[in-house]
Amino acid sequence: MTTVQNTPDRRIHPQKFTLWVAIGSLIMMFAALTSAYIVKKNQSSWLEFPLPRIFWYSTGVIIISSITIHLALKAFKAREMGRYRQLITVTMLLGLLFLGMQYAGFMDLEARNIALTGPKSNSAASFLLVITGLHMAHVLGGIIALLVIFVRASTSRVKNYSSLPIELISTYWHFVDILWIYLFIFYNWIG
Amino acid sequence: MSNEAVIHSPVEIGAHEEHGEHHHHHETFITKYVFSQDHKMIAKQFLITGMFWAVLGGLMSVLFRLQLGYPDASFPWLETILGKWAKGGHITPEAYYALVTTHGTVLVFFVLTAGLSGTFANFLIPLQVGARDMASPFMNMLSYWFFFAASVVMLSSIFVQTGPFSGGWTAYPPLSALGDASPGSQTGMDLWIVSMALFVVSSLLGGLNYIATILNMRTKGMSMTRLPLTIWALFFTAVLGVLSFPVLFSGFILLIFDRNFGTSFYLSDIFVNGVGALPNEGGSAILYQHLFWFLGHPEVYIILLPAMGMVSEILSVNSRKPIFGYMAMIGSLFAIAVLAFLVWAHHMFVTGLNPLLGSVFVLLTLLIAVPSAIKVFNWLTTLWRGNIRFTPGMMFAIGFVSLFISGGLTGIWLGNSALDIHLHDTYFVIAHFHIVMGVASMFGMFAGIYHWFPKMYGRYLNNTVGYIHFWVTIAGAYMIFWPMHYEGLAGMPRRYYDYSIWESFKQFAELNRFISTVAMIVFAAQLLFLFNFFYSIFKGRKMTSLNPWQSNTLEWTTPLRPGHGNWPGEIPEVHRWAYDYGKDGVDFIPQTTPVGADESHH
């Protein structure tokens, strides 16, 4: 409510806008990597292998986490701070679970003798590691941001009514979610 | 209002509204000069760090020009400063390649990207669009400190035992991917890539802010088509950076995996002397080139566009005429920004690129001549019959136009894939990009410094020293790079250590010595500029008018030394575009002047 008073011209908040441009920038980074993947795939000695099964489940987990962060934002706007804290905790845990599952996926590949790095590795597996790993780093960034606002919501004595931080993080979180869905579809059916 | 929301954290907002105009930040030395969030201070930090690198990078070119100009002479003092890198007063081949590589990296990224757009985007965007500060002052501060960290890492690479990276500023694998490939490929390359990664982060943080500020934080009345061309140019620069640097980053990530984790993205079938055959298979070094040049080509416009924008503004102000073809200027900037993404493979004509694909890139490359010619035409017609004031800033702006024409014309040669077979990797290329991108952008930067120095420091630079600086630099730039065209046409390749042992290139010994001598003189002239700059900060002639160039733009409506927030009261409202010079017989009408009833329409 209070933020509305400060933006009577209804222009988008500059920091929200900045986030959208940053998302454009991240899209370029992943577009570069996935197009490098396609270029590489069309050259010699490309190893075909099925994706780890656990990637299907991790996809489910990250989709659920998008729902929880959306509910967290709604709770914040309704000033239900207890519920808000619960929901961002759940989101963080789901994020961590997602990271663990991706890691388990890598272990699964290694167990199937598909080297991700090192002299025996094939670019197909290395690309999977680099692109997925980079995505994981971005999920980790989101978790850290959530941790920061969680600590703020639990310790700060000053009441903060601005929903800007949680709005920014939830936009980012949805983006990272959609990015993974894109990558998942790309690995399975496009690339 | 969004301006206020940015400078003050949201918590303060409720209490803030009553005393919106008078806020006293309690600034310490640290928050004012070191970890400053004021865009004007950050701009100065970028500028002075850029100057440091310009001196170092320029000095490197003097050192390797010594080798090229005087391959047989020995300079004992070189051993004193370079130690084992100049045994017996001769620069070693390893040191030569390290100098060339570091010169390129530093000048392209640290001086002409961070030093140029870092300085002027930070300084001019909030002042000319009428904003209190950037969209996120904190991110802006981070942008500088990431650049600073990148600088420290790059500087440290010069002092490691195996020397800095020496495989060329483009860092092509395998030299950049294999530590065993050359001494510089070891620790030097690790530091190079860390430094560049930090630099990419810095550029992105800066670029995001510039875009958000220009689009969201313009003052009342400042529509996009009332913006000065500086802001349009800086806007497209930022867009280019934000879309192309991440691609370079992707390329670097794959490179890091190849270097450190044994993957084979770029490596295949390699035999290293002393190590043997490598197990890497299936990689493609060309893939790196694609990723690199997808940034690399927009990068040259990232360097050039800010200079174009500032030159447009300075030419108009000092011709006392509106810029000719304002909308055409914006359109051509836009066209250049779009084409910048579609021409990267013209750097790769000789990599075995499909000739059909090559011809598409030839076409797109030559298309850039159209917006470039529009810009040149508009600059010349702005000067035409103007009431020209030859201030040092104006001299450099005119010099920019001259260099842009000279260097741009050779671009038409190089853009042809057939001619490129002969000219690729020769001194012709060196001459072309140094004139059109390097020296021209330096001229844009100098023009900007001379023009906005009074706003930065409240004093003038010394004009006489400025004129000497200009004439020595422009004459020197042509004397250095003009002869290189002939060397390149004769097939003289770039990056060679010693041409005197080649029958075909022996004839250029005298010419090389001439170029090297001029390079030293021009370098000395830059020291003159540095002296002028630092002396004038403290002792320069004081400003007697708040608007020394009788300019229309908003930055000259601020106080002599604007505080954080730029305007003490309300941000002024804008009523007209930035180029009402000589309109209805009035010399200049600032943007803040309301349109009068008797004014002719523009």
Boltz contact constraints between the chains, C-beta under 6 A:
constraints:
  - contact:
      token1: [A, 6]
      token2: [B, 1]
      max_distance: 6.0
  - contact:
      token1: [A, 6]
      token2: [B, 5]
      max_distance: 6.0
  - contact:
      token1: [A, 6]
      token2: [B, 13]
      max_distance: 6.0
  - contact:
      token1: [A, 7]
      token2: [B, 2]
      max_distance: 6.0
  - contact:
      token1: [A, 11]
      token2: [B, 216]
      max_distance: 6.0
  - contact:
      token1: [A, 14]
      token2: [B, 2]
      max_distance: 6.0
  - contact:
      token1: [A, 14]
      token2: [B, 6]
      max_distance: 6.0
  - contact:
      token1: [A, 14]
      token2: [B, 135]
      max_distance: 6.0
  - contact:
      token1: [A, 14]
      token2: [B, 212]
      max_distance: 6.0
  - contact:
      token1: [A, 14]
      token2: [B, 216]
      max_distance: 6.0
  - contact:
      token1: [A, 14]
      token2: [B, 217]
      max_distance: 6.0
  - contact:
      token1: [A, 15]
      token2: [B, 136]
      max_distance: 6.0
  - contact:
      token1: [A, 17]
      token2: [B, 212]
      max_distance: 6.0
  - contact:
      token1: [A, 17]
      token2: [B, 216]
      max_distance: 6.0
  - contact:
      token1: [A, 18]
      token2: [B, 135]
      max_distance: 6.0
  - contact:
      token1: [A, 18]
      token2: [B, 208]
      max_distance: 6.0
  - contact:
      token1: [A, 18]
      token2: [B, 212]
      max_distance: 6.0
  - contact:
      token1: [A, 21]
      token2: [B, 208]
      max_distance: 6.0
  - contact:
      token1: [A, 21]
      token2: [B, 211]
      max_distance: 6.0
  - contact:
      token1: [A, 22]
      token2: [B, 208]
      max_distance: 6.0
  - contact:
      token1: [A, 25]
      token2: [B, 204]
      max_distance: 6.0
  - contact:
      token1: [A, 25]
      token2: [B, 242]
      max_distance: 6.0
  - contact:
      token1: [A, 25]
      token2: [B, 246]
      max_distance: 6.0
  - contact:
      token1: [A, 28]
      token2: [B, 243]
      max_distance: 6.0
  - contact:
      token1: [A, 28]
      token2: [B, 246]
      max_distance: 6.0
  - contact:
      token1: [A, 28]
      token2: [B, 247]
      max_distance: 6.0
  - contact:
      token1: [A, 29]
      token2: [B, 246]
      max_distance: 6.0
  - contact:
      token1: [A, 29]
      token2: [B, 249]
      max_distance: 6.0
  - contact:
      token1: [A, 29]
      token2: [B, 250]
      max_distance: 6.0
  - contact:
      token1: [A, 32]
      token2: [B, 247]
      max_distance: 6.0
  - contact:
      token1: [A, 32]
      token2: [B, 250]
      max_distance: 6.0
  - contact:
      token1: [A, 33]
      token2: [B, 250]
      max_distance: 6.0
  - contact:
      token1: [A, 36]
      token2: [B, 287]
      max_distance: 6.0
  - contact:
      token1: [A, 45]
      token2: [B, 282]
      max_distance: 6.0
  - contact:
      token1: [A, 117]
      token2: [B, 261]
      max_distance: 6.0
  - contact:
      token1: [A, 117]
      token2: [B, 262]
      max_distance: 6.0
  - contact:
      token1: [A, 117]
      token2: [B, 263]
      max_distance: 6.0
  - contact:
      token1: [A, 118]
      token2: [B, 262]
      max_distance: 6.0
  - contact:
      token1: [A, 119]
      token2: [B, 262]
      max_distance: 6.0
  - contact:
      token1: [A, 119]
      token2: [B, 279]
      max_distance: 6.0
  - contact:
      token1: [A, 121]
      token2: [B, 263]
      max_distance: 6.0
  - contact:
      token1: [A, 123]
      token2: [B, 264]
      max_distance: 6.0
  - contact:
      token1: [A, 123]
      token2: [B, 265]
      max_distance: 6.0
  - contact:
      token1: [A, 123]
      token2: [B, 282]
      max_distance: 6.0
  - contact:
      token1: [A, 126]
      token2: [B, 263]
      max_distance: 6.0
  - contact:
      token1: [A, 130]
      token2: [B, 257]
      max_distance: 6.0
  - contact:
      token1: [A, 158]
      token2: [B, 11]
      max_distance: 6.0
  - contact:
      token1: [A, 162]
      token2: [B, 10]
      max_distance: 6.0
